[in-house]
Amino acid sequence: MSDRKTYAWAAPYAGLDDDALKALGNAGLLRRARKDTVTEVSYDAKGAVLDVSGVSVRVDGRGPAAVACDCPTAGVCQHVVAACLWATGIAPDVAPAGADAGGVVAHSVPRAAGSGAVPDGATAAGGATAAGADTAAGGETTGRAPSPAVLKRRREALAEVRDVVGRLMSGGLSHLGADDAESLTALAGRVRVAGFDQVAPELVGNVRFDGLVRVAGGLVAGLAGRDDAVTESDLLDAFAEIWAMCEVLERAADPAGTAGAVGARPGLASGATGGAATDRAVTDPAVTDRAATGRGRASSKGADDEIDLPRWVPLGARWWTSQSGSRGLAYLGWDTETEAGTPATTDAGQVRQVVTGRPSGSDPRFQRSWTSPLLWNRSLSTLCEGAFALTQVRTKPDGGLGAGGTPVLQRLEGDGFDLDELRVIAERTGAGVQPRDVVGFGRRPANVRLVLVRDVGEVGIDEVRQELTLAVVTSDGDTRQLRLPAAGEQAVQTLLSVRSRLVAVTIERREERDEPVGLFVRDKGAIRLVSPTITPAWSLENSYWDFWRKRIRKLKAQASSAKAVRPPTAPPPPVRRVTLLLGDVLLAAAATGRPALTVRQRSDVEQARILARDLGLATLERTAQGLLAGELTPPAVLHAAFVVGRARAVADVAG
């Protein structure tokens, strides 16, 4: 007979295994929670008060989602996970029938969570593990509908999200401040505790709803802090996604309570996304963002989640500076998403990006360099050597990788890069990519493409745009015009120094130009990766470089005295024009909080409506008609912004 002391109130914690605790928090929180020291301070018939490494935590019979911690972290923290670990040690194997709420079934002191041990019998027969995981995720158990308490908690959370987002929209995005960012961060914590992880996976996959709210909080903070990299358009897109996610989760979480309201309020379930391409982009599970979920779940501290990437293939890096004097680094790579036993050549993988920077006047050691540590305490020359495995790397709710922490890098086989693997990546980022593969909740299509180079053409100077150009013929037979600002002499020199050795090029679409951010070159039998804006020139004949340097200097001299001329731009495709017309109107309305269309805006919306009708875009036509017929309330603007944004993303990928 076991002498383990158990309490009936701890039954909801029975069977909580590592997977369930990772679902509640994430792998990083669980790893740190195992190191905490847990001491029982007091207890009663309903629960216990614990001291977890100096922080007070309350656990009771309502389950993991209701554990309360006194630390300032919003949502689930490592203390909550540690308390749940402790509670598994006192949870009965099977809830005793008719037992007292605080009845003791056997006798023994439970093991501290710091020991990391799950007591024997914690995974009792009868599906306790699955039940525990479902309890942590929000109260559903396999084959059983969520309890009324869970449904109420979810409805309250969705109502609060709508209320907060609507309030911020009504005041105008351009007037938001730091307090608004903090309110969203706190709201994300409450949303996480409400437990939406297991709701509607067939519609939204595993994308974290609280992660979307946290991303919006970060954008508000950046906008309030006058961050050059954050725009009101980015924030409007984030708010629109949150609003649409509310619609999906409300209908999926409580279908009986919302069945009659589907036609009453415009939303996704009533065909608001219309059009075959757009509808599938919204509802196809393949669309959902694995970057923000699955192996990388958003934590309560944003980028504080840690995941393991079994194979990471660097694609390039770009050094940037802003008008305010801040500077930074964007590091791009390919996450193969290789699962055990699955070859890297399957239709999996995605482009991920790490962005880090410093404001003007800070950290003088952070300077453009190929050999100095700039990211993860490593130099770019090391990070671009070849494919490697990344362990304990931080992620962000939007799918990007975090620049903080000290992930472990393990160099994989081979010297340099494998041409066959580059060919696979080129196919996965090429023109054959379907919108449903890259468009969905919590994700944006990356404007990055890898192309294999068959031949290198002429080098030229665009005197109007002040850019150096290099034509390359891809393996598909297409000609791509690579462009670099003539002002960046180092990037120009590096590109010219390796042009005869090019094997492949990573192209990022920026400011209406194809800019090379990664150059794969053949060197001594191996394929190496260099960055035009960071890597020093390899070798260059003085006479050749002197010729182009003179041309660039002459171009700069002409530019200083020449009249600015804007080259004619090709008109956007018709679908893109519809989204541009509607998007500009919606952005102006969201930025100012203006409740009605101006005469000019009404004309633009009417023009977009007619064009959408002629193109057979029924959903966009109805969206434009709705803007013309009613007031610009926050729900109307957010609904329209989501539809327009999704249509724009699908059109960009398809085009």
FENRA-V432019 format. One record per helix or strand of 2 or more residues. SS is the DSSP state (2 for helix, 1 for strand). FROM is the first residue (numbers start at 1). TO is the last residue. If there is no record, write none. Layout:
[[SS/FROM/TO] [SS/FROM/TO]]
//
This chain:
[[2/8/13] [2/18/24] [2/27/33] [1/38/43] [1/47/52] [1/55/60] [2/64/66] [1/68/69] [2/78/88] [2/113/115] [2/128/137] [2/148/170] [2/173/175] [2/178/194] [2/201/204] [2/209/224] [2/232/253] [2/255/261] [2/276/283] [2/285/287] [1/305/321] [1/327/335] [1/350/358] [1/373/375] [1/378/379] [2/380/383] [1/388/395] [1/408/411] [2/419/428] [2/435/438] [1/448/462] [1/467/474] [1/479/485] [2/489/501] [1/502/510] [1/513/523] [1/526/530] [2/542/561] [2/574/592] [2/599/615] [2/618/629] [2/634/654]]
//
